[in-house]
Amino acid sequence: MVPVEALLGYVLLMVGFVFFGNGATLLGKTGAKEIGVLNLAVGVFIAIAAWKLHTLGVTAATALVCVFALIYFMVGGIFCLGYDAKGLGWYCLFACIVFLWYAYHFFTVFGAAGFWFAVFCLAWALLVLLVFFALSLGKPIASTVGWLFIIEAFLTLLIPGMLLLTEKWNPFGGVPG
């Protein structure tokens, strides 16, 4: 298995858990503290994966994964300690810009190989933009954001993550097992 694609599959799978849990929480289906713990744990797991990506020389991927890790540390603190989430909303606005830049990066640098990762980044940009509207601007769109979290958990995270982990998809040219 190609190490970079395996690590990316792992990260996508872990982030999928968080998207699903955060979506369920926004829909009122689970408690915030238990999903806060999930956010913290996944933040640690993917921060370790980001370091490994860095040691493999994939610094751009390291930075992208760290954007997610920071979000999860913030969400974990907010859910577990009851902090105000307005700051997280503003961070999500910044993350939206980062995801748009990465979408451009995947489209232009990797061409066809980066197409799906660019699409995923655009989807994540939309999601965090809506989180910004909900948390920082007080727009009543929590259920829309919750459902979008759940949909993106499957379409942009679980499915591509499992395809990478089971070597059914190697978009950057890795040779399957």
N, C-alpha and C positions, 0 to 999 in steps of 0.2 A: 504494500500500500504506500502511496506517495505521502510523505509526512505532512506537507502543507495542506493538501486536500483533506487528509484525515483529521487534522486539527481544525480546519474550517468546518468540517462535518460535525465534529464534537461541539464546537462553539454554537453552530446553528441549532443543534439539538437542545443544548442547555438553554439558549435564549428562547427557544420555542416553549419550554416549560414555563418560563417567566411570563412570556406574552399570554399564554393560556391562563395562568394563575391571575395575572393582573386584570385580564379581561373579565374573568369570573368575579373578581373582587368588585370591579366597577359595576357589574350587573347585580351586585348584592348577593351573590351565591356562596361566598366564603368570607372568612374574617380577614381583616387587614394584617393582624399580627402574624398569623401563620404564613401568609404570602410575603410578608416582610422578611421573615426568616429565609424563605426560598430565594428572594431577591438577593439577600446578603450572601447566601451560600453560592449561588450561581455567579455573583459578582467576583467572589474569590476564585472559583473554578476557572472562569474565563480570563481573569487577570493572569493566572498561572499559564494558561494556554497562550495568552498574548506574549508573555515573556519567552515562551518556547518559539513562537513565530518569529520573534525578534532574533533569537539565536540562529534561526534558519535563514536570516537575511531578508525577511519579509516585513520590513518596518511599516509600510503602508497598511498592511493588514493588522499589524500590532496596534497602530493608532486607532483604527476603526473598531477593533474589539475593545479597546480601552474606553472609547466613547460609551459603549454599552455597559461596561463594568462600572463606570462612574454613575450612570443612570441608576443601576441596580443598588449601589451603595446608598445613593440618595433616597430611593424608594424604600429600601429596607429601613433606613432611619426614620423616615416619615411614617411608615406603617407601624413600626414597632414602638416608636417614642412619641407619636402623635404630633410631630412638627407640622407647621403650615407648609403647604405644597406649592406656594407661589414661586419660590426660588427654583423648584424643580421645573415648573412651567417655563421659566426664562431660560434655564439650561436646555430644555427641549427645543426652544426656538433656535438656540445656537446649534444644537444637534441637527436640526432640520437643514441648516446651511451646510453643515459637514456632510450629511447624507447626499445632498444635491451635488456637492463637489465630488464625492466618491462615485456617484452615478455617472457624472461626466468623465471621471478618470477611467472607470471600467469601460465605458463606451469608446473612448478615444485611444486608450493605451492597449487594451486587450482585444478590441474588435469583437468578432463573433464569440470568442471564448469568454468575454466578460459581459455579454449581453444580459444574461439572467441575473448576475450580481448587480448590474446597473438597475434592472427593473426592481430587484429587491430593495435597493437603496432608495429608489423613488417611492416605493410603498412605505418604507420606514420614515421617509421625510414627511409624507402625508400624515402618517400616524402621529409623529411627535409634534407636527404643526397643530393638529387637532388637540393634542394634550396641552400645548401652550394656550390655545383658546379656552380650554376648559379650566385649567388650573390658574393661569395668571390673569386672564380676562373675565373669568367667571361665567363663561357661556354654558348653558344647560345642555350639554351634549354627551354626558357621561355614558349613556347607554349606547350611543353610536360609536364612541371610542371603545367601549367594552367589546362590542361585536367586531369591530375592526381588529382589535388585538387578537381575538380568537381566530378570525379568518386568516390573518397574517401568520399566526402561530403555525397553521398547517401549510399554507401555500408558500410562504417565503422562508420557513425555518424547518419544520419537521420533515416535510417531503424532500427538499433538497439536502438537508442534513443527513437523512437516512440513505439517500442515493449516494452521497459522498462516502459515508461510512461503510456501505456495503459494496463499494467500488462499481456501482452501476452508472456513475457519472463522474467524469474526469475532465472538467471544462478547460483546465489550463494545460492539457496535454500529458498528464500523468499516465503511466502505463498501468492498467488494472493488474492486481495481484498476480 
